Amino acid sequence: MAGGPPSREPQRGLGNAVRILRERAGLSPEEVAERGGISTSWLRRIESGDHDPSWGSMRRVARGLGVSMEVLSEVAEENEQG
């Protein structure tokens, strides 16, 4: 088991995945934020990849996008691998 605290590094693959899924769904940032119960500014920070969101935040984003956490995770992994 690895020691130390969990990484709080920026999550660019995750941010890209949110943007890709939002655009595929034809949703604006405002629509996703409203549907997910988060602020638009928070969603934009996540999409920028400059923030490491909590698990709870990502569950709300997935709900706003209308996708499962599994789908969000798969798209994020694809983006991190290039």
C-alpha positions in Angstrom: 0.0 0.0 0.0 1.3 3.4 -0.9 1.9 5.9 1.9 1.1 9.6 2.1 -2.0 11.7 1.4 -4.0 11.3 -1.8 -2.9 13.4 -4.8 -4.5 16.8 -5.3 -3.1 17.3 -8.7 -5.1 19.0 -11.5 -7.4 16.5 -13.4 -7.1 17.6 -17.0 -8.4 14.3 -18.4 -11.4 14.5 -16.2 -12.0 18.1 -17.1 -11.8 17.3 -20.8 -14.2 14.4 -20.3 -16.8 16.6 -18.7 -16.5 19.1 -21.6 -16.7 16.4 -24.3 -19.7 14.7 -22.7 -21.4 18.1 -22.3 -20.8 19.1 -25.9 -22.0 15.6 -27.1 -25.2 16.1 -25.2 -25.7 19.6 -26.6 -25.8 21.2 -23.2 -24.4 24.5 -22.0 -22.3 24.8 -18.9 -25.3 26.5 -17.3 -27.7 23.7 -18.1 -25.3 21.0 -16.7 -24.7 23.0 -13.5 -28.4 23.6 -12.9 -29.2 19.9 -13.5 -26.4 18.8 -11.3 -27.0 21.3 -8.5 -23.6 23.0 -8.7 -22.6 26.5 -9.7 -21.6 27.3 -13.3 -18.3 28.7 -12.1 -17.5 25.4 -10.3 -18.3 23.4 -13.4 -16.0 25.7 -15.5 -13.2 25.1 -12.9 -13.6 21.4 -13.3 -13.7 21.6 -17.1 -10.5 23.7 -17.1 -8.7 20.8 -15.4 -7.1 23.2 -12.9 -9.1 21.7 -10.0 -9.2 18.3 -8.4 -12.9 17.9 -7.6 -14.3 15.7 -4.8 -16.1 12.4 -5.5 -19.4 14.1 -4.5 -18.8 17.0 -6.9 -18.2 14.5 -9.8 -21.4 12.6 -8.9 -23.3 15.9 -9.3 -21.6 16.6 -12.6 -22.4 13.2 -13.9 -26.0 13.7 -12.9 -26.0 17.1 -14.7 -24.6 15.4 -17.8 -27.1 12.6 -17.6 -24.4 9.9 -17.6 -23.2 7.3 -15.1 -19.9 7.7 -13.2 -18.7 4.7 -15.2 -19.1 6.6 -18.5 -17.5 9.7 -17.1 -14.6 7.6 -15.8 -14.1 5.8 -19.1 -14.1 9.0 -21.1 -11.6 10.6 -18.6 -9.3 7.6 -18.9 -9.4 7.8 -22.7 -8.4 11.4 -22.5 -5.5 10.8 -20.1 -4.1 8.1 -22.4 -4.1 10.5 -25.3 
